[in-house]
Amino acid sequence: MHTLAILYPGYSAEDEFPALEQIIPETSFPVIHTWEGSTDHDVEALLDLGSRGNLVPSAEKARELAPRAAMWACTSGSFVYGLDGCREQARWIQEAAGVPSSSTSLAFAEAVHHLGLNRVAVAATYPQDVASHFVRFLEEDGITVTALSTYDVPSGEDAGLLDAEWVLETACAADLTGAQCLLIPDTALHTIAVLPRLEEALGVPVLTANQVTAWQGLRLAGHPARAEGLGALFRR
């Protein structure tokens, strides 16, 4: 059994991880909630969300589960720190949990490189000022963002209420001119069930937050991270 500890802020789409257990054999994704309050899509609030003081106690709880790896399952609460800051977050978690660790933002960048791509479009739930940090993060890692669409969803809790049709419509509205794939950040958004429809509709790989979090974490845990129904990333 490959156990991957998921450090997850608030309550919105954490039910995607039990769903992933049903899709990927021999895996367990125990969720540890790092934050009990609202997960506002606001830069200052997100810096608090991803702070060392918030992450380390949760990572210490993860250690008690004896996982093979641990993931900070929050895109905006990692990319607001920039590329170097994300790597530092991962080190905090690794030291506290005692296992290889990463974050959703780092997983997005790693997934793009794994697919051999470097030009992406982004469809983000966040306000423009928050989403611009994701663009800068990706560009720091050598990934060109060809187009960005933003939707001003105020918090993770609000994102968690959006359904599969909203995700599909948003993806189909994205400008894919010159892009090799589409990135849909926000671990508060339910995307796992709609992944096959997304890639069929768009004709390009689609990377979503909980998908890349599971993929990167499983790789760190020594799992091949291959499964049907989870898009091109899990087939490559």
Backbone torsions as a table, in degrees:
resi	resn	phi	psi	omega
1	MET	NA	128.3	176.7
2	HIS	-97.8	107.8	-178.7
3	THR	-97.8	123.9	180.0
4	LEU	-118.9	114.0	179.5
5	ALA	-75.6	128.1	-179.1
6	ILE	-107.3	112.1	175.7
7	LEU	-90.1	110.4	-166.9
8	TYR	-125.6	129.6	-179.3
9	PRO	-87.1	131.4	174.8
10	GLY	68.6	-159.7	-175.7
11	TYR	-137.3	111.8	-179.1
12	SER	-155.0	-66.5	-179.0
13	ALA	-127.0	28.5	179.0
14	GLU	-66.1	-15.0	177.0
15	ASP	-69.4	-10.0	176.3
16	GLU	-68.0	-25.7	-177.5
17	PHE	-74.8	-42.6	170.0
18	PRO	-59.8	-34.5	177.5
19	ALA	-64.2	-38.2	178.7
20	LEU	-65.2	-32.7	177.6
21	GLU	-60.6	-30.8	-179.8
22	GLN	-78.4	-19.5	-177.3
23	ILE	-94.9	-36.9	-174.5
24	ILE	-106.3	113.2	-176.5
25	PRO	-61.7	150.3	172.5
26	GLU	58.6	40.0	178.3
27	THR	-130.4	152.7	175.2
28	SER	-139.6	133.0	-176.8
29	PHE	-124.9	69.3	178.4
30	PRO	-63.5	134.0	-176.9
31	VAL	-100.8	128.3	174.4
32	ILE	-113.6	117.6	-177.8
33	HIS	-79.1	121.4	-176.3
34	THR	-89.0	-12.4	-169.6
35	TRP	-151.8	132.3	-176.9
36	GLU	-101.8	-14.3	-177.2
37	GLY	-90.3	-165.0	178.0
38	SER	-70.4	144.3	177.4
39	THR	-106.7	77.9	-175.5
40	ASP	-71.8	141.6	175.3
41	HIS	-84.3	73.0	-178.0
42	ASP	-138.0	133.6	-171.0
43	VAL	-57.4	-48.0	-178.3
44	GLU	-64.1	-41.0	178.2
45	ALA	-64.0	-36.8	-178.9
46	LEU	-72.2	-32.4	174.5
47	LEU	-63.9	-39.0	175.0
48	ASP	-64.1	-42.8	-177.4
49	LEU	-58.8	-38.7	-176.4
50	GLY	-98.4	16.2	-177.2
51	SER	-71.9	159.0	178.4
52	ARG	-60.3	-41.6	-179.4
53	GLY	-62.8	-25.4	179.0
54	ASN	-87.6	-36.1	-173.2
55	LEU	-83.8	-38.7	-173.1
56	VAL	-62.0	-46.0	178.6
57	PRO	-59.3	-36.4	178.1
58	SER	-69.5	-37.1	177.3
59	ALA	-66.3	-34.7	176.3
60	GLU	-65.6	-37.0	174.3
61	LYS	-64.4	-37.9	179.4
62	ALA	-61.6	-36.7	-179.8
63	ARG	-56.1	-34.9	-178.2
64	GLU	-64.5	-21.1	-179.1
65	LEU	-86.8	-4.5	-178.1
66	ALA	51.8	51.9	178.7
67	PRO	-76.7	168.9	174.8
68	ARG	-89.8	-19.3	178.0
69	ALA	-160.5	166.4	178.6
70	ALA	-138.6	142.6	-179.0
71	MET	-127.7	133.7	169.0
72	TRP	-81.6	100.4	-170.5
73	ALA	-88.9	67.4	178.4
74	CYS	-153.2	121.3	-179.8
75	THR	-76.1	-57.5	-174.4
76	SER	-67.0	-31.6	178.2
77	GLY	-76.9	1.3	173.3
78	SER	-115.8	-50.0	-174.5
79	PHE	-65.6	-21.8	177.4
80	VAL	-64.1	-16.5	178.0
81	TYR	-87.0	-5.3	-176.1
82	GLY	77.6	173.1	-175.0
83	LEU	-63.1	-48.4	-179.9
84	ASP	-64.6	-39.4	178.5
85	GLY	-64.7	-37.1	176.1
86	CYS	-62.3	-41.9	179.6
87	ARG	-65.8	-36.1	177.2
88	GLU	-66.3	-42.3	175.1
89	GLN	-54.4	-46.5	-179.3
90	ALA	-60.6	-36.9	177.9
91	ARG	-67.2	-40.7	176.8
92	TRP	-55.2	-48.1	-175.8
93	ILE	-67.4	-43.0	-178.7
94	GLN	-61.7	-41.9	179.9
95	GLU	-65.1	-39.4	-177.4
96	ALA	-78.3	-37.0	-177.5
97	ALA	-87.7	-23.0	178.7
98	GLY	77.1	18.3	-179.6
99	VAL	-140.8	161.8	176.5
100	PRO	-54.1	138.9	-173.4
101	SER	-142.4	155.9	177.2
102	SER	-157.3	-166.6	-179.9
103	SER	-140.3	170.1	-179.2
104	THR	-63.1	-41.6	-179.6
105	SER	-62.9	-46.7	177.2
106	LEU	-61.5	-34.9	178.8
107	ALA	-66.1	-38.5	176.6
108	PHE	-58.7	-49.4	-178.2
109	ALA	-63.1	-43.5	180.0
110	GLU	-63.5	-38.4	-179.6
111	ALA	-66.5	-41.1	177.4
112	VAL	-60.0	-47.6	179.6
113	HIS	-64.3	-39.0	-179.9
114	HIS	-60.2	-36.3	179.4
115	LEU	-79.9	-1.6	178.5
116	GLY	75.1	27.5	-175.4
117	LEU	-112.1	163.6	175.7
118	ASN	-149.6	5.4	179.3
119	ARG	-129.7	118.9	-172.9
120	VAL	-133.3	152.2	167.1
121	ALA	-103.1	151.9	-178.6
122	VAL	-126.4	129.7	171.9
123	ALA	-116.8	109.2	-169.5
124	ALA	-116.3	139.9	174.0
125	THR	-67.9	-23.1	-168.0
126	TYR	-72.7	163.8	166.3
127	PRO	-64.3	162.6	-176.1
128	GLN	-57.5	-43.2	-175.2
129	ASP	-65.8	-33.9	176.7
130	VAL	-73.6	-47.1	-177.8
131	ALA	-61.0	-30.7	-179.8
132	SER	-62.9	-28.2	176.3
133	HIS	-67.2	-35.2	177.7
134	PHE	-66.0	-41.8	178.0
135	VAL	-59.3	-47.2	180.0
136	ARG	-63.2	-40.4	178.0
137	PHE	-58.0	-49.3	-178.9
138	LEU	-62.5	-42.8	-178.8
139	GLU	-66.0	-32.3	174.7
140	GLU	-59.7	-29.2	-178.1
141	ASP	-99.5	18.2	173.6
142	GLY	81.9	18.5	-179.5
143	ILE	-107.6	126.4	179.8
144	THR	-89.0	129.4	175.6
145	VAL	-96.5	112.7	-175.6
146	THR	-80.7	-27.2	179.7
147	ALA	-159.6	145.3	177.7
148	LEU	-129.6	126.8	171.2
149	SER	-117.8	138.8	-177.0
150	THR	-127.4	154.5	-171.0
151	TYR	-130.5	6.3	171.3
152	ASP	55.0	32.6	173.6
153	VAL	-71.7	122.5	-167.5
154	PRO	-70.7	-24.2	-175.6
155	SER	-155.7	168.1	174.8
156	GLY	-62.3	-37.6	179.2
157	GLU	-61.3	-39.6	177.6
158	ASP	-67.9	-39.7	178.8
159	ALA	-63.0	-35.4	-178.9
160	GLY	-65.3	-17.9	-179.9
161	LEU	-88.2	-9.5	-178.5
162	LEU	-77.3	137.9	-173.5
163	ASP	-95.3	179.1	-177.0
164	ALA	-61.9	-35.5	-179.9
165	GLU	-65.8	-37.0	176.4
166	TRP	-62.3	-44.5	179.7
167	VAL	-61.5	-45.1	-178.9
168	LEU	-64.7	-44.9	179.9
169	GLU	-64.3	-39.8	179.1
170	THR	-64.6	-43.6	179.3
171	ALA	-63.4	-43.4	-178.5
172	CYS	-67.7	-23.0	179.1
173	ALA	-84.1	-9.8	-176.8
174	ALA	-68.0	145.5	176.4
175	ASP	-83.7	107.9	-177.4
176	LEU	-98.7	11.6	-179.9
177	THR	-58.9	118.4	178.7
178	GLY	79.0	-1.3	-178.2
179	ALA	-93.3	146.1	177.4
180	GLN	-96.8	-16.6	176.3
181	CYS	-161.4	170.3	179.2
182	LEU	-116.4	133.9	175.7
183	LEU	-108.5	130.1	176.4
184	ILE	-121.2	93.0	-178.6
185	PRO	-76.0	175.9	178.0
186	ASP	98.6	102.5	177.6
187	THR	-70.7	-7.2	176.3
188	ALA	-82.5	-7.1	-176.1
189	LEU	-97.4	132.6	177.2
190	HIS	-79.4	115.2	-177.8
191	THR	-132.7	-18.0	-171.6
192	ILE	-57.5	-47.0	-175.4
193	ALA	-66.6	-24.2	-174.4
194	VAL	-99.0	-0.8	-176.9
195	LEU	-53.7	-48.1	-179.9
196	PRO	-59.8	-39.9	179.0
197	ARG	-66.0	-37.1	-179.9
198	LEU	-61.9	-50.1	-176.9
199	GLU	-70.0	-32.8	176.7
200	GLU	-66.0	-41.6	-177.7
201	ALA	-70.6	-36.4	-173.0
202	LEU	-94.7	-28.0	179.7
203	GLY	76.9	13.9	176.7
204	VAL	-136.9	160.9	174.4
205	PRO	-59.6	143.7	176.3
206	VAL	-122.6	129.6	179.1
207	LEU	-114.7	126.2	179.7
208	THR	-122.4	163.5	-166.5
209	ALA	-63.2	-52.6	-177.8
210	ASN	-70.6	-29.8	175.4
211	GLN	-61.6	-52.7	-176.8
212	VAL	-70.0	-30.1	177.0
213	THR	-61.7	-48.7	178.6
214	ALA	-63.6	-43.3	-177.9
215	TRP	-60.1	-51.5	-177.8
216	GLN	-65.9	-42.3	179.5
217	GLY	-62.3	-41.4	178.9
218	LEU	-64.8	-39.4	177.6
219	ARG	-62.6	-42.0	177.2
220	LEU	-63.9	-29.9	-179.2
221	ALA	-84.4	-0.1	178.6
222	GLY	88.4	12.2	177.9
223	HIS	-91.2	145.9	-179.7
224	PRO	-68.1	-14.7	178.7
225	ALA	53.8	52.2	175.7
226	ARG	-126.0	133.6	-179.4
227	ALA	-165.5	154.8	175.7
228	GLU	-86.0	149.5	174.7
229	GLY	86.0	5.8	-178.9
230	LEU	-120.3	22.9	173.1
231	GLY	86.2	178.5	-176.0
232	ALA	-60.4	-33.0	-178.1
233	LEU	-58.1	-40.7	-178.1
234	PHE	-85.5	-1.5	175.2
235	ARG	-100.9	-20.2	-173.3
236	ARG	-81.1	NA	NA
